[in-house]
Amino acid sequence: MLTRNLLSVNVPCLRGFSSAAASFLRTGDTLKQSRIFTSEDVLEYSKVSHDSNPLHFDSESARNAGFEDRLVHGMLVAALFPKIISSHFPGATYVSQSLHFRLPVYIGEEIVGEVEATNIREQKNRYLVKFKTACFKNGAIVIDGEAMAILPAPAVEQVNTSA
């Protein structure tokens, strides 16, 4: 098993990744980052994606559609998942993602993105990792799903977890 082989090299494995000591990704480990999405983020994403739905730019349109205010693009929020993975594993290749949009995200809300390793397989000196993914606001799930990524190594790099 991958984790047993890695642990035999006498490097501590810290499940919360709160220490500066080197640690290796294990099944059940969770990585998190938070972000507050701004009007400028929504505008810039709209320019790149060509998604100019008025729900993202006009409060009245959003309210008429049953929302409290302007929405952040769901795919922009979901971009937290590859950001979390690549910031901890430089050189990672993101290969798939399933998403379920549960609740709207409004401009100015703090969103916490979380990825949890659920399966790790060594494959030709790389590691295929399946992650359970979720974004939360005030403890409620706004997006969840699963992701797969190929990691060049299972060693976790320490990063600043705020955006």
DSSP file with accessible surface (Angstrom, degrees, kcal/mol):
  #  RESIDUE AA STRUCTURE BP1 BP2  ACC     N-H-->O    O-->H-N    N-H-->O    O-->H-N    TCO  KAPPA ALPHA  PHI   PSI    X-CA   Y-CA   Z-CA
    1    1 A M     >        0   0  134      0, 0.0     4,-1.9     0, 0.0     3,-0.3   0.000 360.0 360.0 360.0 140.7    0.0    0.0    0.0
    2    2 A L  H  >  +     0   0   18    118,-0.3     4,-2.2     1,-0.2     5,-0.2   0.910 360.0  50.5 -55.0 -49.7    1.3    3.4   -0.9
    3    3 A T  H  > S+     0   0   18      1,-0.2     4,-2.3     2,-0.2    -1,-0.2   0.877 108.4  52.4 -65.3 -34.8    1.0    5.0    2.5
    4    4 A R  H  > S+     0   0  179     -3,-0.3     4,-1.1     1,-0.2    -1,-0.2   0.928 109.9  49.0 -65.3 -42.3    2.9    2.2    4.2
    5    5 A N  H  < S+     0   0   99     -4,-1.9     3,-0.3     1,-0.2     4,-0.2   0.911 113.6  46.6 -63.5 -40.5    5.8    2.5    1.8
    6    6 A L  H >< S+     0   0   24     -4,-2.2     3,-1.4     1,-0.2     5,-0.4   0.886 108.3  55.0 -70.1 -36.7    6.0    6.2    2.2
    7    7 A L  H >< S+     0   0   61     -4,-2.3     3,-1.5     1,-0.3    -1,-0.2   0.764  92.6  72.5 -69.7 -20.6    5.8    6.1    6.0
    8    8 A S  T 3< S+     0   0   85     -4,-1.1    -1,-0.3    -3,-0.3    -2,-0.2   0.618  81.8  71.6 -72.1  -7.2    8.8    3.8    6.1
    9    9 A V  T <  S-     0   0   86     -3,-1.4    -1,-0.3    -4,-0.2    -2,-0.1   0.324 110.2-116.9 -89.9   9.1   11.1    6.6    5.2
   10   10 A N    <   +     0   0  152     -3,-1.5    -2,-0.1     1,-0.2    -3,-0.1   0.832  67.1 139.7  62.4  35.7   10.6    8.2    8.7
   11   11 A V        -     0   0   41     -5,-0.4    -1,-0.2    -4,-0.2    13,-0.1  -0.951  58.0-112.5-105.6 129.1    9.0   11.4    7.5
   12   12 A P        -     0   0   71      0, 0.0     2,-0.6     0, 0.0    12,-0.1  -0.311  21.5-147.8 -63.5 141.7    6.1   12.4    9.8
   13   13 A C        -     0   0   25     10,-0.2     2,-0.6    -6,-0.0    10,-0.1  -0.946  13.9-168.8-110.9 109.1    2.6   12.3    8.2
   14   14 A L    >   -     0   0   61     -2,-0.6     3,-1.0     7,-0.1     5,-0.1  -0.889  12.3-155.8-105.9 116.6    0.5   15.0    9.7
   15   15 A R  T 3  S+     0   0  110     -2,-0.6    15,-0.6     1,-0.3    -1,-0.1   0.783  93.1  44.8 -65.3 -28.3   -3.2   14.7    8.9
   16   16 A G  T 3  S-     0   0   60     13,-0.1    -1,-0.3    15,-0.0    -2,-0.0   0.575  94.5-139.6 -92.0  -9.4   -4.0   18.3    9.3
   17   17 A F    <   +     0   0   14     -3,-1.0    -2,-0.1     1,-0.1     6,-0.1   0.826  60.3 132.4  55.4  34.4   -1.0   19.6    7.4
   18   18 A S        +     0   0  117    140,-0.1     2,-0.2     2,-0.0    -1,-0.1   0.548  49.2  77.4 -93.2  -4.4   -0.6   22.4   10.0
   19   19 A S  S    S-     0   0   46      2,-0.1    -5,-0.1     1,-0.1     4,-0.0  -0.680  79.4-129.4-103.0 158.6    3.1   21.9   10.5
   20   20 A A  S    S+     0   0   98     -2,-0.2   138,-0.1     2,-0.1    -1,-0.1   0.578  77.8 109.3 -79.8  -8.5    6.0   23.0    8.3
   21   21 A A  S    S-     0   0   36      1,-0.1    -2,-0.1   -10,-0.0    -7,-0.1  -0.349  84.5 -94.3 -66.6 148.8    7.4   19.4    8.5
   22   22 A A        -     0   0   58     -9,-0.1     2,-0.3   133,-0.0    -1,-0.1  -0.351  50.7-179.8 -61.9 141.6    7.1   17.4    5.3
   23   23 A S  E     -A  156   0A   1    133,-0.6   133,-2.9   -10,-0.1     2,-0.4  -0.973  20.9-131.1-142.8 159.1    4.1   15.2    5.1
   24   24 A F  E     -A  155   0A  30     -2,-0.3   131,-0.2   131,-0.2     2,-0.2  -0.894  29.1-107.0-114.2 141.8    2.6   12.8    2.6
   25   25 A L        -     0   0    2    129,-2.8     2,-0.3    -2,-0.4   -10,-0.1  -0.432  41.9-178.9 -66.2 132.2   -0.9   12.7    1.3
   26   26 A R    >   -     0   0   62     -2,-0.2     3,-2.4   -11,-0.1    91,-0.3  -0.932  39.8 -82.3-129.0 156.6   -3.0    9.8    2.8
   27   27 A T  T 3  S+     0   0   65     -2,-0.3    91,-0.2     1,-0.3     3,-0.1  -0.335 119.4  28.8 -55.3 132.4   -6.5    8.6    2.2
   28   28 A G  T 3  S+     0   0   22     89,-3.6    -1,-0.3     1,-0.4     2,-0.1   0.179  87.4 132.5  97.4 -16.3   -8.8   10.7    4.5
   29   29 A D    <   -     0   0    2     -3,-2.4    88,-2.5    88,-0.1     2,-0.4  -0.442  41.6-154.3 -70.0 144.6   -6.5   13.8    4.4
   30   30 A T  E     -B  116   0B  39    -15,-0.6     2,-0.4    86,-0.2    86,-0.2  -0.961  10.2-165.7-125.2 137.2   -8.2   17.1    3.7
   31   31 A L  E     -B  115   0B   5     84,-2.7    84,-2.5    -2,-0.4     2,-0.3  -0.959  14.7-172.6-119.9 140.2   -6.9   20.3    2.2
   32   32 A K  E     +B  114   0B 108     -2,-0.4     2,-0.3    82,-0.2    82,-0.2  -0.957  14.8 174.6-135.3 151.7   -8.8   23.6    2.4
   33   33 A Q  E     -B  113   0B   5     80,-2.0    80,-3.5    -2,-0.3     2,-0.3  -0.975  17.0-146.9-148.3 148.5   -8.6   27.2    1.2
   34   34 A S  E     +Bc 112 162B  27    127,-1.8   129,-1.4    -2,-0.3     2,-0.3  -0.821  16.3 176.4-115.7 158.6  -11.0   30.0    1.5
   35   35 A R  E     -B  111   0B  59     76,-2.4    76,-3.1    -2,-0.3     2,-0.5  -0.978  24.7-144.2-157.6 144.8  -11.9   32.9   -0.8
   36   36 A I  E     -B  110   0B  89     -2,-0.3     2,-0.4    74,-0.2    74,-0.2  -0.972  27.0-140.4-109.4 120.0  -14.3   35.8   -1.0
   37   37 A F        -     0   0    1     72,-1.0    71,-3.0    -2,-0.5    72,-0.2  -0.668  20.0-159.4 -85.7 134.8  -15.4   36.4   -4.6
   38   38 A T     >  -     0   0   60     -2,-0.4     4,-2.0    69,-0.2     5,-0.2  -0.586  33.6-105.0-108.2 169.7  -15.7   40.0   -5.7
   39   39 A S  H  > S+     0   0   54      1,-0.2     4,-2.5     2,-0.2     5,-0.2   0.880 123.4  54.9 -58.8 -38.4  -17.6   41.9   -8.4
   40   40 A E  H  > S+     0   0  134      2,-0.2     4,-2.9     1,-0.2     5,-0.2   0.906 104.6  52.8 -64.9 -39.4  -14.2   42.2  -10.2
   41   41 A D  H  > S+     0   0   35      2,-0.2     4,-2.6     1,-0.2     5,-0.2   0.929 111.0  47.3 -58.7 -45.5  -13.7   38.4  -10.1
   42   42 A V  H  X S+     0   0    1     -4,-2.0     4,-2.4     2,-0.2    -2,-0.2   0.923 112.9  48.7 -63.7 -43.1  -17.2   37.9  -11.7
   43   43 A L  H  X S+     0   0   79     -4,-2.5     4,-2.0     2,-0.2    -2,-0.2   0.941 113.0  46.4 -62.5 -48.8  -16.5   40.5  -14.4
   44   44 A E  H  X S+     0   0   87     -4,-2.9     4,-1.7     1,-0.2    -2,-0.2   0.909 112.9  49.8 -63.0 -41.0  -13.1   38.9  -15.2
   45   45 A Y  H  X S+     0   0   62     -4,-2.6     4,-3.0    -5,-0.2     6,-0.3   0.915 108.6  53.7 -63.6 -40.6  -14.5   35.4  -15.3
   46   46 A S  H  X S+     0   0   13     -4,-2.4     4,-2.1     1,-0.2     5,-0.5   0.896 106.2  52.8 -60.9 -39.0  -17.3   36.6  -17.6
   47   47 A K  H  < S+     0   0  120     -4,-2.0    -1,-0.2     2,-0.2    -2,-0.2   0.908 115.3  39.9 -63.2 -41.8  -14.8   38.1  -20.0
   48   48 A V  H  < S+     0   0  118     -4,-1.7    -2,-0.2     1,-0.2    -1,-0.2   0.899 124.6  36.7 -75.1 -40.9  -12.9   34.8  -20.3
   49   49 A S  H  < S-     0   0   44     -4,-3.0    -2,-0.2    -5,-0.2    -3,-0.2   0.635  96.1-133.5 -88.1 -15.7  -15.9   32.5  -20.3
   50   50 A H     <  +     0   0  160     -4,-2.1     2,-0.9    -5,-0.3    -3,-0.2   0.732  57.9 142.9  63.1  25.1  -18.2   34.8  -22.4
   51   51 A D        +     0   0   60     -5,-0.5    -1,-0.2    -6,-0.3    -2,-0.1  -0.825  14.8 162.5 -96.1  99.7  -21.0   34.1  -19.8
   52   52 A S        +     0   0   89     -2,-0.9    -1,-0.1    -3,-0.1     5,-0.1  -0.048  10.3 159.7-111.1  33.2  -22.8   37.4  -19.5
   53   53 A N    >   -     0   0   67      1,-0.2     3,-2.1     2,-0.1     4,-0.4  -0.303  46.2-129.8 -54.1 129.3  -26.0   36.1  -17.9
   54   54 A P  G >> S+     0   0   70      0, 0.0     4,-3.0     0, 0.0     3,-1.1   0.720 101.2  77.4 -60.5 -18.4  -27.7   39.1  -16.2
   55   55 A L  G 34 S+     0   0   36      1,-0.3    16,-2.3     2,-0.2     7,-0.1   0.762  97.3  47.3 -60.5 -22.3  -28.0   37.0  -13.0
   56   56 A H  G <4 S+     0   0   14     -3,-2.1    -1,-0.3    14,-0.2     3,-0.1   0.623 125.1  26.4 -91.4 -15.4  -24.3   37.8  -12.4
   57   57 A F  T <4 S+     0   0   69     -3,-1.1     2,-0.5    -4,-0.4    -2,-0.2   0.601 110.3  60.7-125.0 -18.9  -24.4   41.5  -13.2
   58   58 A D     X  -     0   0   68     -4,-3.0     4,-2.2     1,-0.1    -1,-0.2  -0.945  54.6-162.1-125.3 113.2  -27.9   42.9  -12.4
   59   59 A S  H  > S+     0   0   32     -2,-0.5     4,-2.8     1,-0.2     5,-0.2   0.876  93.8  53.4 -59.5 -39.8  -29.4   42.7   -8.9
   60   60 A E  H  > S+     0   0  123      2,-0.2     4,-2.8     1,-0.2    -1,-0.2   0.931 108.8  48.5 -64.6 -43.5  -32.9   43.3  -10.1
   61   61 A S  H  > S+     0   0   38      2,-0.2     4,-1.3     1,-0.2    -1,-0.2   0.912 112.4  49.7 -60.9 -41.7  -32.7   40.4  -12.7
   62   62 A A  H  <>S+     0   0    0     -4,-2.2     5,-2.6    -8,-0.3     3,-0.3   0.931 112.4  46.3 -64.9 -44.2  -31.3   38.1   -9.9
   63   63 A R  H ><5S+     0   0  131     -4,-2.8     3,-1.8     1,-0.2    -2,-0.2   0.903 109.1  54.8 -65.8 -39.1  -34.1   39.0   -7.5
   64   64 A N  H 3<5S+     0   0  126     -4,-2.8    -1,-0.2     1,-0.3    -2,-0.2   0.789 106.0  53.7 -64.1 -25.2  -36.7   38.6  -10.2
   65   65 A A  T 3<5S-     0   0   58     -4,-1.3    -1,-0.3    -3,-0.3    -2,-0.2   0.401 129.6 -97.1 -88.7   1.1  -35.3   35.1  -10.7
   66   66 A G  T < 5S+     0   0   69     -3,-1.8     2,-0.2     1,-0.3    -3,-0.2   0.544  83.9 123.9  99.1   8.8  -35.7   34.3   -7.0
   67   67 A F      < -     0   0   66     -5,-2.6    -1,-0.3    -6,-0.2    -2,-0.1  -0.635  65.7-125.4 -99.8 161.6  -32.2   35.0   -5.8
   68   68 A E  S    S-     0   0  146     -2,-0.2     2,-0.3     1,-0.1    -5,-0.2   0.831  81.3 -36.0 -72.5 -34.5  -31.2   37.4   -3.0
   69   69 A D  S    S-     0   0   65     -7,-0.1    -1,-0.1   -14,-0.1   -11,-0.1  -0.898  96.7 -25.0-166.5-166.4  -28.7   39.3   -5.2
   70   70 A R        -     0   0   52     -2,-0.3    37,-1.2     1,-0.1     2,-0.3  -0.273  63.7-131.5 -62.9 142.9  -26.1   38.9   -8.0
   71   71 A L  B     -G  106   0C  18    -16,-2.3     2,-0.4    35,-0.2    35,-0.2  -0.687   3.9-128.1 -98.8 148.6  -24.6   35.4   -8.3
   72   72 A V        -     0   0    6     33,-3.1    33,-0.4    -2,-0.3     2,-0.1  -0.729  46.3 -96.3 -83.5 138.6  -21.0   34.3   -8.6
   73   73 A H     >  -     0   0    3     -2,-0.4     4,-1.9     1,-0.1     3,-0.4  -0.372  28.4-134.8 -55.4 132.1  -20.6   31.9  -11.6
   74   74 A G  H  > S+     0   0   27      1,-0.2     4,-2.6     2,-0.2     5,-0.2   0.875 104.9  53.0 -58.9 -38.6  -20.8   28.3  -10.3
   75   75 A M  H  > S+     0   0  102      2,-0.2     4,-1.0     1,-0.2    -1,-0.2   0.830 104.9  55.5 -70.4 -28.1  -17.8   27.3  -12.3
   76   76 A L  H  4 S+     0   0   19     -3,-0.4     3,-0.5     2,-0.2    -1,-0.2   0.929 109.7  46.0 -67.2 -42.6  -15.7   30.1  -10.9
   77   77 A V  H >< S+     0   0    1     -4,-1.9     3,-2.1     1,-0.2    -2,-0.2   0.940 109.5  55.0 -63.0 -43.9  -16.5   28.8   -7.4
   78   78 A A  H >< S+     0   0    7     -4,-2.6     3,-1.7     1,-0.3    -1,-0.2   0.728  88.4  78.9 -64.3 -18.7  -15.7   25.3   -8.5
   79   79 A A  T 3X S+     0   0   45     -4,-1.0     4,-1.5    -3,-0.5    -1,-0.3   0.653  74.5  78.8 -65.7 -11.2  -12.3   26.6   -9.7
   80   80 A L  H <> S+     0   0    3     -3,-2.1     4,-2.7    -4,-0.2    -1,-0.3   0.861  84.4  62.9 -61.3 -33.7  -11.2   26.4   -6.0
   81   81 A F  H <> S+     0   0    0     -3,-1.7     4,-2.2     1,-0.2     5,-0.2   0.963 106.4  38.3 -63.4 -54.8  -10.8   22.6   -6.3
   82   82 A P  H  > S+     0   0   43      0, 0.0     4,-3.0     0, 0.0     5,-0.3   0.866 115.1  57.2 -65.1 -28.8   -7.9   22.6   -8.9
   83   83 A K  H  X S+     0   0   75     -4,-1.5     4,-2.1     2,-0.2    -2,-0.2   0.936 108.0  46.2 -63.3 -45.3   -6.4   25.6   -7.2
   84   84 A I  H  X S+     0   0    0     -4,-2.7     4,-1.3     2,-0.2    -1,-0.2   0.950 116.3  44.9 -61.4 -47.8   -6.2   23.8   -3.9
   85   85 A I  H  X S+     0   0    1     -4,-2.2     4,-2.0     1,-0.2     3,-0.5   0.953 115.7  44.6 -64.5 -49.2   -4.8   20.7   -5.5
   86   86 A S  H  < S+     0   0   60     -4,-3.0    -1,-0.2     1,-0.2    -2,-0.2   0.820 109.1  56.9 -69.9 -27.2   -2.2   22.5   -7.7
   87   87 A S  H  < S+     0   0   32     -4,-2.1    -1,-0.2    -5,-0.3    -2,-0.2   0.822 116.2  36.0 -73.5 -26.9   -1.1   24.8   -4.9
   88   88 A H  H  < S+     0   0    7     -4,-1.3    69,-2.3    -3,-0.5    -2,-0.2   0.690 128.7  35.5 -92.7 -22.1   -0.2   21.8   -2.7
   89   89 A F  S >< S-     0   0    4     -4,-2.0     3,-2.0    -5,-0.2    -1,-0.2  -0.680  80.0-156.4-133.8  76.3    1.1   19.6   -5.5
   90   90 A P  T 3  S+     0   0   67      0, 0.0    -3,-0.1     0, 0.0    -4,-0.1  -0.285  83.1  29.1 -54.8 135.5    2.9   21.7   -8.2
   91   91 A G  T 3  S+     0   0   56      1,-0.3    -5,-0.1    -5,-0.1    59,-0.1   0.438  85.7 150.4  90.5   2.0    2.8   19.9  -11.5
   92   92 A A    <   -     0   0   24     -3,-2.0     2,-0.6    -6,-0.2    -1,-0.3  -0.357  39.7-141.3 -65.5 146.1   -0.5   18.1  -10.7
   93   93 A T  E     -D  150   0B  70     57,-2.6    57,-2.8    -2,-0.0     2,-0.6  -0.957   7.5-145.1-111.8 118.3   -2.6   17.3  -13.7
   94   94 A Y  E     +D  149   0B  72     -2,-0.6    55,-0.2    55,-0.2     3,-0.1  -0.718  25.4 171.1 -82.7 118.8   -6.4   17.7  -13.1
   95   95 A V  E     +     0   0B  73     53,-2.4     2,-0.3    -2,-0.6    54,-0.2   0.716  53.7   1.4-110.6 -21.9   -8.1   14.9  -15.1
   96   96 A S  E     -D  148   0B  57     52,-1.5    52,-2.0     2,-0.0    -1,-0.3  -0.991  48.8-175.2-162.2 159.8  -11.8   15.0  -14.1
   97   97 A Q  E     -D  147   0B  55     -2,-0.3     2,-0.4    50,-0.2    50,-0.2  -0.937   7.5-163.2-156.9 130.8  -14.4   16.7  -12.0
   98   98 A S  E     -D  146   0B  51     48,-2.9    48,-0.7    -2,-0.3     2,-0.4  -0.919  20.0-165.6-110.1 146.1  -18.1   16.0  -11.3
   99   99 A L  E     -D  145   0B  43     -2,-0.4     2,-0.4    46,-0.2    46,-0.2  -0.991  20.1-170.0-136.5 142.9  -20.1   18.8   -9.7
  100  100 A H  E     -D  144   0B  92     44,-2.4    44,-1.9    -2,-0.4     2,-0.7  -0.990  18.8-147.5-128.0 119.9  -23.4   19.3   -8.0
  101  101 A F  E     +D  143   0B 112     -2,-0.4    42,-0.2    42,-0.2    41,-0.1  -0.795  26.5 166.3 -90.9 114.5  -24.5   22.9   -7.4
  102  102 A R        +     0   0  137     40,-2.9    41,-0.2    -2,-0.7    -1,-0.2   0.831  58.9  10.3 -98.9 -42.2  -26.5   22.9   -4.2
  103  103 A L  S    S-     0   0   82     39,-1.3    -1,-0.3    37,-0.1     2,-0.0  -0.980  80.0 -99.3-139.8 153.6  -26.9   26.6   -3.2
  104  104 A P        -     0   0   40      0, 0.0     2,-0.5     0, 0.0    39,-0.0  -0.349  27.3-143.5 -71.4 152.6  -26.2   30.0   -4.8
  105  105 A V        -     0   0    8    -33,-0.4   -33,-3.1    37,-0.1     2,-0.3  -0.984  16.1-155.0-116.0 128.0  -23.0   31.9   -4.0
  106  106 A Y  B >   -G   71   0C  18     -2,-0.5     3,-2.0   -35,-0.2   -69,-0.2  -0.730  30.5 -88.8-103.7 151.3  -23.4   35.7   -3.8
  107  107 A I  T 3  S+     0   0   41    -37,-1.2   -69,-0.2    -2,-0.3     3,-0.1  -0.296 113.2  25.6 -55.7 133.4  -20.7   38.3   -4.3
  108  108 A G  T 3  S+     0   0   50    -71,-3.0     2,-0.3     1,-0.3    -1,-0.2   0.318  88.8 127.4  94.1  -6.9  -18.9   39.0   -1.1
  109  109 A E    <   -     0   0   45     -3,-2.0   -72,-1.0   -72,-0.2     2,-0.5  -0.623  61.9-121.2 -83.8 143.5  -19.5   35.7    0.6
  110  110 A E  E     -B   36   0B 108     -2,-0.3     2,-0.4   -74,-0.2    28,-0.4  -0.707  30.6-166.6 -82.9 127.4  -16.6   33.8    2.1
  111  111 A I  E     -B   35   0B   0    -76,-3.1   -76,-2.4    -2,-0.5     2,-0.6  -0.948   9.6-153.3-116.9 133.6  -16.4   30.3    0.5
  112  112 A V  E     -BE  34 136B  48     24,-2.5    24,-2.4    -2,-0.4     2,-0.4  -0.944  10.5-158.2-107.9 119.0  -14.3   27.5    1.9
  113  113 A G  E     -BE  33 135B   0    -80,-3.5   -80,-2.0    -2,-0.6     2,-0.4  -0.780  12.3-174.7 -95.3 142.9  -13.2   24.9   -0.6
  114  114 A E  E     -BE  32 134B  38     20,-2.6    20,-2.2    -2,-0.4     2,-0.4  -1.000  13.7-171.1-141.8 135.0  -12.2   21.5    0.6
  115  115 A V  E     -BE  31 133B   1    -84,-2.5   -84,-2.7    -2,-0.4     2,-0.5  -0.996   7.5-166.4-125.0 134.0  -10.7   18.4   -1.1
  116  116 A E  E     -BE  30 132B  52     16,-2.6    16,-2.8    -2,-0.4     2,-0.4  -0.983  22.9-125.9-122.1 124.1  -10.4   15.1    0.7
  117  117 A A  E     + E   0 131B   0    -88,-2.5   -89,-3.6    -2,-0.5    14,-0.2  -0.543  34.4 167.7 -68.3 122.9   -8.3   12.2   -0.7
  118  118 A T  E     +     0   0B  50     12,-3.2     2,-0.3     1,-0.4    13,-0.2   0.593  66.1  15.7-112.2 -17.3  -10.5    9.1   -0.9
  119  119 A N  E     - E   0 130B  77     11,-1.3    11,-2.6   -93,-0.1     2,-0.4  -0.937  59.0-170.7-158.1 134.4   -8.2    6.9   -3.0
  120  120 A I  E     + E   0 129B  22     -2,-0.3     2,-0.4     9,-0.2  -118,-0.3  -0.994   8.4 178.2-131.0 124.7   -4.5    7.0   -3.9
  121  121 A R  E     - E   0 128B 126      7,-2.5     7,-3.0    -2,-0.4     2,-0.3  -0.994  25.3-133.1-128.4 131.1   -2.9    4.7   -6.5
  122  122 A E  E     + E   0 127B 101     -2,-0.4     2,-0.3     5,-0.2     5,-0.2  -0.627  29.8 175.4 -78.7 137.4    0.7    4.6   -7.6
  123  123 A Q  E >   - E   0 126B  90      3,-3.4     3,-0.9    -2,-0.3    -2,-0.0  -0.851  63.9 -29.9-149.8 103.7    1.0    4.5  -11.4
  124  124 A K  T 3  S-     0   0  196     -2,-0.3     3,-0.1     1,-0.3    -2,-0.0   0.930 123.8 -46.1  53.6  54.3    4.3    4.7  -13.3
  125  125 A N  T 3  S+     0   0  132      1,-0.2     2,-0.3    28,-0.0    -1,-0.3   0.705 127.6  90.6  63.2  18.4    6.1    6.9  -10.6
  126  126 A R  E <  S-E  123   0B 108     -3,-0.9    -3,-3.4    27,-0.0     2,-0.5  -0.862  73.7-123.3-130.2 173.1    3.0    9.2  -10.4
  127  127 A Y  E     -EF 122 151B  28     24,-2.5    24,-3.3    -2,-0.3     2,-0.6  -0.969   7.9-153.2-129.5 118.7    0.0    9.0   -8.2
  128  128 A L  E     -EF 121 150B  19     -7,-3.0    -7,-2.5    -2,-0.5     2,-0.5  -0.832  24.7-171.9 -89.0 118.1   -3.6    8.9   -9.3
  129  129 A V  E     -EF 120 149B   1     20,-3.1    20,-2.2    -2,-0.6     2,-0.5  -0.952  17.6-153.8-121.5 131.1   -5.7   10.5   -6.6
  130  130 A K  E     -EF 119 148B  73    -11,-2.6   -12,-3.2    -2,-0.5   -11,-1.3  -0.872  19.5-165.2 -99.2 132.3   -9.5   10.6   -6.2
  131  131 A F  E     -EF 117 147B   1     16,-3.3    16,-2.5    -2,-0.5     2,-0.5  -0.953  21.3-138.5-120.0 139.9  -10.8   13.5   -4.2
  132  132 A K  E     -EF 116 146B 113    -16,-2.8   -16,-2.6    -2,-0.4     2,-0.4  -0.821  34.5-158.3 -84.9 130.9  -14.2   14.2   -2.6
  133  133 A T  E     +EF 115 145B   2     12,-2.7    12,-2.0    -2,-0.5     2,-0.3  -0.902  20.1 161.3-119.8 145.2  -14.7   17.9   -3.2
  134  134 A A  E     -EF 114 144B   6    -20,-2.2   -20,-2.6    -2,-0.4     2,-0.4  -0.975  22.4-155.1-158.3 145.6  -17.0   20.4   -1.5
  135  135 A C  E     -EF 113 143B   0      8,-2.8     7,-3.1    -2,-0.3     8,-1.3  -0.974  20.8-166.2-119.4 141.8  -17.4   24.2   -1.1
  136  136 A F  E     -EF 112 141B  45    -24,-2.4   -24,-2.5    -2,-0.4     2,-0.4  -0.929  17.6-168.2-127.8 148.1  -19.1   25.6    1.9
  137  137 A K  E >  S- F   0 140B  25      3,-2.3     3,-2.6    -2,-0.3   -26,-0.1  -0.994  86.7 -13.9-131.3 128.3  -20.6   29.0    3.0
  138  138 A N  T 3  S-     0   0  162    -28,-0.4     3,-0.1    -2,-0.4    -1,-0.1   0.858 129.9 -55.6  49.8  37.3  -21.5   29.3    6.7
  139  139 A G  T 3  S+     0   0   68      1,-0.2     2,-0.4   -27,-0.0    -1,-0.3   0.316 113.2 117.1  84.1 -10.3  -21.1   25.5    7.1
  140  140 A A  E <  S- F   0 137B  40     -3,-2.6    -3,-2.3     1,-0.0     2,-0.3  -0.742  70.2-114.6 -93.6 140.2  -23.7   24.7    4.3
  141  141 A I  E     + F   0 136B  66     -2,-0.4    -5,-0.3    -5,-0.2     3,-0.1  -0.561  35.5 170.4 -73.2 127.4  -22.6   22.9    1.1
  142  142 A V  E    S+     0   0B   0     -7,-3.1   -40,-2.9     1,-0.4   -39,-1.3   0.701  72.1  10.6-104.5 -31.9  -22.9   25.0   -2.0
  143  143 A I  E     +DF 101 135B   3     -8,-1.3    -8,-2.8   -42,-0.2    -1,-0.4  -0.988  68.1 169.0-144.3 139.1  -21.1   22.7   -4.4
  144  144 A D  E     +DF 100 134B  36    -44,-1.9   -44,-2.4    -2,-0.3     2,-0.3  -0.950  16.7 111.1-144.1 167.3  -19.9   19.1   -4.0
  145  145 A G  E     -DF  99 133B  10    -12,-2.0   -12,-2.7    -2,-0.3     2,-0.3  -0.979  54.4 -73.2 167.4-155.4  -18.6   16.3   -6.3
  146  146 A E  E     -DF  98 132B  90    -48,-0.7   -48,-2.9    -2,-0.3     2,-0.3  -0.979  31.7-167.3-137.3 149.5  -15.5   14.3   -7.0
  147  147 A A  E     -DF  97 131B   0    -16,-2.5   -16,-3.3    -2,-0.3     2,-0.4  -0.945   8.3-153.0-133.7 154.0  -12.2   15.1   -8.8
  148  148 A M  E     +DF  96 130B  48    -52,-2.0   -53,-2.4    -2,-0.3   -52,-1.5  -0.989  19.5 173.2-124.7 138.8   -9.3   13.0  -10.1
  149  149 A A  E     -DF  94 129B   0    -20,-2.2   -20,-3.1    -2,-0.4     2,-0.6  -0.990  29.5-133.4-143.2 148.9   -5.8   14.3  -10.4
  150  150 A I  E     -DF  93 128B  43    -57,-2.8   -57,-2.6    -2,-0.3   -22,-0.2  -0.924  26.7-160.4-101.6 120.5   -2.4   12.9  -11.3
  151  151 A L  E     - F   0 127B   0    -24,-3.3   -24,-2.5    -2,-0.6   -59,-0.1  -0.856  19.5-144.8-102.9 138.0    0.2   14.0   -8.8
  152  152 A P  S    S-     0   0   45      0, 0.0    -1,-0.1     0, 0.0   -61,-0.1   0.791  88.6  -1.1 -68.8 -26.4    4.0   13.9   -9.5
  153  153 A A        -     0   0   45      2,-0.1   -26,-0.1   -26,-0.1   -27,-0.0  -0.976  65.3-126.7-157.9 153.4    4.7   13.0   -5.9
  154  154 A P  S    S+     0   0    6      0, 0.0  -129,-2.8     0, 0.0     2,-0.3   0.433  71.3 116.6 -87.5   3.2    2.5   12.5   -2.8
  155  155 A A  E     -A   24   0A  44   -131,-0.2     2,-0.5     1,-0.1  -131,-0.2  -0.557  63.6-133.9 -73.8 132.3    4.5   15.0   -0.6
  156  156 A V  E     -A   23   0A   9   -133,-2.9  -133,-0.6    -2,-0.3     2,-0.4  -0.737  10.9-145.1 -91.7 126.8    2.3   17.9    0.4
  157  157 A E        -     0   0  107    -69,-2.3     2,-0.3    -2,-0.5  -135,-0.0  -0.738  21.3-120.3 -88.4 138.5    3.8   21.4    0.0
  158  158 A Q        +     0   0   74     -2,-0.4     2,-0.3  -138,-0.1  -140,-0.1  -0.614  40.4 171.6 -78.8 134.4    2.7   23.9    2.7
  159  159 A V        -     0   0   48     -2,-0.3     2,-0.5     0, 0.0   -71,-0.0  -0.934  44.0 -91.7-137.1 162.3    0.9   27.0    1.3
  160  160 A N        -     0   0  120     -2,-0.3    -2,-0.0     1,-0.1     0, 0.0  -0.650  37.1-150.6 -70.4 125.1   -1.0   29.9    2.7
  161  161 A T        +     0   0   75     -2,-0.5  -127,-1.8  -128,-0.1     2,-0.3   0.442  67.8  84.2 -87.5   3.4   -4.6   28.7    2.8
  162  162 A S  B      c   34   0B  61   -129,-0.2  -127,-0.2     1,-0.1    -2,-0.1  -0.785 360.0 360.0-103.3 152.7   -6.3   32.0    2.2
  163  163 A A              0   0   80   -129,-1.4    -1,-0.1    -2,-0.3  -128,-0.1  -0.231 360.0 360.0 -76.1 360.0   -6.9   33.5   -1.2
